[in-house]
Amino acid sequence: MTTIYDFNAERIDGTTKSFSDYKDQVLLIVNTASKCGFTPQFEGLEALFQQYKDQGLMVIGFPCNQFGNQDPANNDEIGEFCQKNYGVSFPMMAKVDVNGGDAHPVFEWLKNQKGGLLTDGIKWNFTKFLIDSKGQVIARYAPTTKPEALKADIEQALAAK
């Protein structure tokens, strides 16, 4: 059975990260954008990361420019923006596509595991996926779902580790 641990992704600094490095952790994977109405969710995502990282939560952001051209900057500029404006300390990956023929394999897998309400595709920035400590997707959240609304599910996933 395929798990998140079977994938790699390019980090925002250009190095490759294996998701197998996150074994036994609970992951929250989010497609992000720097110029979106939901961009302030970076603050909530960072707060979740700070609150739960010592218990085994890892938040991972994937910048995406597929929705309204809301992340047109290059990876260096995106990383600087996230750190400077929201104090993001969780890992940010290189910019990816989440839909279509060039969609990153991680997002193809995530969508196959947990489809959306009307379509399996990602509809907008800040769609969130919660992955348990065994590497399986346990929940998908809409862009409108604020990070703080995920606390109970995160705590449950951490307790099940």
C-alpha contacts under 8 A as a table, 3 or more apart, distances in Angstrom:
res1	aa1	res2	aa2	distance
2	T	5	Y	7.90
2	T	6	D	6.48
3	T	6	D	5.70
3	T	7	F	7.99
3	T	134	K	7.72
3	T	135	G	4.92
3	T	136	Q	5.74
4	I	7	F	5.86
4	I	19	F	6.33
4	I	20	S	7.57
4	I	106	V	7.33
4	I	131	I	7.99
4	I	135	G	5.06
4	I	136	Q	6.71
5	Y	8	N	7.94
5	Y	18	S	7.21
5	Y	19	F	4.65
5	Y	20	S	4.18
5	Y	21	D	7.66
5	Y	22	Y	7.37
5	Y	23	K	6.89
5	Y	135	G	6.24
6	D	18	S	7.94
6	D	19	F	6.86
6	D	20	S	6.73
7	F	18	S	6.26
7	F	19	F	5.72
7	F	20	S	7.53
7	F	105	P	7.55
7	F	106	V	6.51
8	N	16	T	6.72
8	N	17	K	5.51
8	N	18	S	4.31
8	N	19	F	5.68
8	N	106	V	7.96
9	A	16	T	5.73
9	A	17	K	5.39
9	A	18	S	6.60
9	A	19	F	7.70
9	A	93	M	6.92
9	A	94	A	7.77
9	A	106	V	7.93
10	E	13	D	7.84
10	E	14	G	5.74
10	E	15	T	5.64
10	E	16	T	4.44
10	E	17	K	6.03
10	E	93	M	5.82
10	E	94	A	5.51
11	R	14	G	5.27
11	R	15	T	5.36
11	R	16	T	5.85
11	R	17	K	6.36
11	R	91	P	7.65
11	R	92	M	6.28
11	R	93	M	3.90
11	R	94	A	4.99
12	I	15	T	7.52
12	I	75	N	5.55
12	I	76	D	7.01
12	I	79	G	6.82
12	I	92	M	5.70
12	I	93	M	4.43
12	I	94	A	4.01
12	I	95	K	7.29
13	D	75	N	7.36
13	D	76	D	7.21
13	D	93	M	7.83
13	D	94	A	7.29
14	G	94	A	6.99
17	K	21	D	7.76
18	S	21	D	5.74
18	S	22	Y	7.99
19	F	22	Y	5.43
19	F	23	K	7.41
20	S	23	K	5.38
22	Y	25	Q	5.58
22	Y	27	L	7.93
22	Y	58	M	7.85
23	K	133	S	6.64
23	K	134	K	7.17
23	K	135	G	7.18
24	D	56	G	7.72
24	D	133	S	4.36
24	D	134	K	6.20
24	D	135	G	7.77
24	D	161	K	7.04
25	Q	56	G	4.96
25	Q	57	L	5.85
25	Q	58	M	6.75
25	Q	132	D	7.14
25	Q	133	S	4.71
25	Q	134	K	7.93
25	Q	161	K	7.79
26	V	56	G	6.03
26	V	57	L	4.81
26	V	58	M	6.20
26	V	130	L	7.33
26	V	131	I	5.69
26	V	132	D	4.84
26	V	133	S	4.79
26	V	135	G	7.93
26	V	154	I	7.72
26	V	157	A	6.74
26	V	158	L	6.50
27	L	57	L	5.82
27	L	58	M	4.88
27	L	59	V	5.79
27	L	60	I	7.27
27	L	129	F	7.94
27	L	130	L	5.78
27	L	131	I	4.95
27	L	132	D	6.65
27	L	133	S	7.60
28	L	57	L	7.51
28	L	58	M	6.30
28	L	59	V	4.70
28	L	60	I	6.18
28	L	128	K	6.67
28	L	129	F	5.60
28	L	130	L	4.63
28	L	131	I	6.31
29	I	59	V	6.02
29	I	60	I	4.89
29	I	61	G	6.03
29	I	62	F	7.53
29	I	128	K	5.70
29	I	129	F	5.18
29	I	130	L	6.59
29	I	131	I	7.91
30	V	59	V	7.78
30	V	60	I	6.35
30	V	61	G	5.02
30	V	62	F	6.08
30	V	126	F	5.56
30	V	127	T	5.73
30	V	128	K	4.56
30	V	129	F	6.51
31	N	61	G	5.89
31	N	62	F	4.65
31	N	63	P	5.61
31	N	64	C	6.13
31	N	98	V	7.69
31	N	125	N	5.63
31	N	126	F	5.06
31	N	127	T	5.94
31	N	128	K	7.03
32	T	39	T	7.35
32	T	61	G	6.12
32	T	62	F	5.68
32	T	63	P	4.53
32	T	64	C	5.95
32	T	125	N	5.36
32	T	126	F	5.13
32	T	127	T	7.99
33	A	36	C	5.87
33	A	39	T	6.22
33	A	63	P	5.46
33	A	64	C	5.95
33	A	65	N	6.88
33	A	70	Q	5.75
33	A	71	D	4.96
33	A	125	N	6.14
33	A	126	F	7.49
34	S	39	T	5.71
34	S	63	P	7.93
34	S	70	Q	6.33
34	S	71	D	5.31
34	S	78	I	6.97
34	S	81	F	7.41
34	S	82	C	7.50
35	K	39	T	6.37
35	K	70	Q	4.75
35	K	71	D	6.03
36	C	39	T	5.04
36	C	70	Q	5.71
36	C	125	N	7.49
37	G	40	P	7.35
38	F	41	Q	5.65
38	F	125	N	7.39
38	F	126	F	6.86
38	F	143	P	7.34
38	F	144	T	7.59
39	T	42	F	5.97
39	T	126	F	7.99
40	P	43	E	5.77
40	P	44	G	7.53
40	P	86	Y	7.89
41	Q	44	G	5.05
41	Q	45	L	6.11
41	Q	126	F	7.88
41	Q	146	K	6.75
41	Q	147	P	6.69
42	F	45	L	5.02
42	F	46	E	6.05
42	F	82	C	7.55
42	F	86	Y	6.15
42	F	88	V	7.09
43	E	46	E	5.23
43	E	47	A	6.22
43	E	86	Y	5.51
43	E	87	G	7.67
43	E	88	V	7.66
44	G	47	A	4.93
44	G	48	L	6.22
44	G	146	K	7.38
44	G	147	P	5.29
44	G	148	E	6.29
45	L	48	L	5.14
45	L	49	F	6.21
45	L	59	V	7.22
45	L	147	P	5.69
45	L	148	E	7.92
46	E	49	F	4.96
46	E	50	Q	6.12
46	E	59	V	7.96
46	E	86	Y	7.73
46	E	87	G	7.41
46	E	88	V	5.80
46	E	89	S	7.04
46	E	90	F	6.95
47	A	50	Q	5.13
47	A	51	Q	6.05
48	L	51	Q	5.11
48	L	52	Y	6.03
48	L	53	K	7.91
48	L	147	P	7.20
48	L	148	E	7.15
48	L	151	K	7.62
49	F	52	Y	5.44
49	F	53	K	5.25
49	F	57	L	6.54
49	F	58	M	6.49
49	F	59	V	6.03
49	F	90	F	6.91
50	Q	53	K	5.69
50	Q	54	D	7.96
51	Q	54	D	7.65
52	Y	55	Q	5.25
52	Y	56	G	6.53
52	Y	57	L	5.44
53	K	56	G	5.14
53	K	57	L	4.58
53	K	58	M	6.15
54	D	57	L	7.22
55	Q	158	L	6.91
56	G	158	L	6.80
57	L	154	I	7.88
57	L	158	L	7.40
58	M	90	F	7.20
59	V	90	F	5.84
59	V	91	P	6.92
60	I	90	F	6.29
60	I	91	P	5.19
60	I	92	M	5.84
60	I	93	M	7.29
61	G	90	F	7.68
61	G	91	P	6.42
61	G	92	M	4.65
61	G	93	M	6.08
62	F	92	M	6.01
62	F	93	M	5.09
62	F	94	A	6.49
62	F	95	K	6.04
62	F	96	V	6.63
63	P	71	D	6.96
63	P	78	I	7.79
63	P	92	M	7.58
63	P	93	M	7.01
63	P	94	A	6.65
63	P	95	K	4.56
63	P	96	V	6.31
64	C	67	F	7.58
64	C	70	Q	7.94
64	C	71	D	6.21
64	C	95	K	5.39
64	C	96	V	5.30
64	C	97	D	5.83
64	C	98	V	7.13
64	C	125	N	7.33
65	N	68	G	7.27
65	N	69	N	5.16
65	N	70	Q	5.64
65	N	71	D	4.66
65	N	72	P	6.02
65	N	95	K	7.55
65	N	96	V	7.65
65	N	97	D	7.21
66	Q	69	N	6.15
66	Q	70	Q	7.68
66	Q	97	D	6.49
66	Q	98	V	7.66
66	Q	99	N	7.92
67	F	70	Q	6.28
67	F	124	W	6.01
67	F	125	N	6.76
69	N	72	P	5.92
71	D	78	I	7.71
73	A	77	E	5.84
73	A	78	I	6.06
74	N	77	E	5.40
74	N	78	I	6.19
74	N	95	K	7.90
75	N	78	I	5.05
75	N	79	G	6.09
75	N	94	A	5.98
75	N	95	K	6.46
76	D	79	G	5.23
76	D	80	E	6.20
77	E	80	E	5.11
77	E	81	F	6.04
78	I	81	F	5.07
78	I	82	C	6.19
79	G	82	C	5.29
79	G	83	Q	6.23
79	G	92	M	7.14
80	E	83	Q	5.27
80	E	84	K	5.86
81	F	84	K	5.25
81	F	85	N	5.77
81	F	86	Y	7.81
82	C	85	N	5.55
82	C	86	Y	5.44
82	C	87	G	6.48
82	C	88	V	5.53
83	Q	86	Y	5.58
83	Q	87	G	4.32
83	Q	88	V	4.63
83	Q	89	S	6.89
84	K	87	G	5.75
84	K	88	V	7.84
96	V	103	A	7.00
96	V	104	H	6.17
97	D	100	G	7.45
97	D	102	D	6.11
97	D	103	A	4.56
97	D	104	H	5.92
98	V	102	D	7.77
98	V	103	A	4.54
98	V	104	H	5.92
98	V	107	F	5.55
98	V	108	E	7.33
98	V	122	I	6.70
99	N	102	D	7.10
99	N	103	A	4.82
99	N	104	H	7.96
99	N	107	F	7.73
99	N	108	E	7.71
99	N	121	G	6.24
99	N	122	I	6.51
100	G	103	A	5.38
103	A	107	F	6.64
103	A	108	E	6.55
104	H	107	F	5.47
104	H	108	E	6.44
105	P	108	E	4.91
105	P	109	W	6.14
106	V	109	W	5.22
106	V	110	L	6.12
107	F	110	L	4.84
107	F	111	K	5.95
108	E	111	K	5.34
108	E	112	N	6.23
109	W	112	N	5.07
109	W	113	Q	6.21
110	L	113	Q	5.13
110	L	114	K	6.23
110	L	129	F	7.36
110	L	137	V	7.00
111	K	114	K	5.24
111	K	115	G	5.22
111	K	116	G	7.61
111	K	120	D	5.70
111	K	121	G	6.52
111	K	122	I	7.59
112	N	115	G	6.16
112	N	120	D	7.21
113	Q	137	V	6.38
114	K	120	D	7.44
114	K	137	V	7.03
114	K	138	I	7.97
114	K	139	A	7.03
114	K	140	R	6.30
115	G	119	T	6.57
115	G	120	D	4.04
115	G	121	G	7.18
115	G	140	R	7.91
116	G	119	T	5.09
116	G	120	D	4.60
116	G	121	G	6.69
116	G	122	I	7.35
116	G	140	R	7.63
117	L	120	D	7.40
119	T	122	I	7.84
122	I	125	N	7.96
122	I	127	T	6.87
123	K	127	T	7.71
124	W	127	T	6.54
124	W	143	P	6.48
125	N	143	P	6.19
126	F	142	A	7.39
126	F	143	P	4.60
126	F	144	T	7.87
127	T	140	R	7.39
127	T	141	Y	5.88
127	T	142	A	5.13
127	T	143	P	4.55
128	K	140	R	5.68
128	K	141	Y	4.99
128	K	142	A	6.68
128	K	143	P	7.07
129	F	137	V	6.76
129	F	138	I	7.68
129	F	139	A	5.78
129	F	140	R	4.54
129	F	141	Y	6.37
130	L	137	V	5.83
130	L	138	I	5.75
130	L	139	A	5.16
130	L	140	R	6.41
130	L	154	I	7.73
131	I	134	K	7.86
131	I	135	G	5.85
131	I	136	Q	5.25
131	I	137	V	4.25
131	I	138	I	5.56
131	I	139	A	7.23
132	D	135	G	5.51
132	D	136	Q	5.52
132	D	137	V	6.39
132	D	138	I	6.37
132	D	157	A	5.89
132	D	158	L	7.85
132	D	161	K	7.71
133	S	136	Q	7.51
133	S	157	A	7.48
133	S	158	L	7.72
133	S	161	K	5.75
137	V	140	R	7.81
141	Y	145	T	6.16
142	A	145	T	5.40
143	P	146	K	7.63
145	T	149	A	6.65
146	K	149	A	5.48
146	K	150	L	7.44
147	P	150	L	5.53
147	P	151	K	7.58
148	E	151	K	5.69
149	A	152	A	7.43
150	L	153	D	5.44
150	L	154	I	6.08
151	K	154	I	5.06
151	K	155	E	6.01
152	A	155	E	5.13
152	A	156	Q	6.13
153	D	156	Q	5.06
153	D	157	A	6.16
154	I	157	A	5.09
154	I	158	L	6.07
155	E	158	L	5.04
155	E	159	A	6.03
156	Q	159	A	5.09
156	Q	160	A	6.29
157	A	160	A	5.17
157	A	161	K	6.63
158	L	161	K	5.37
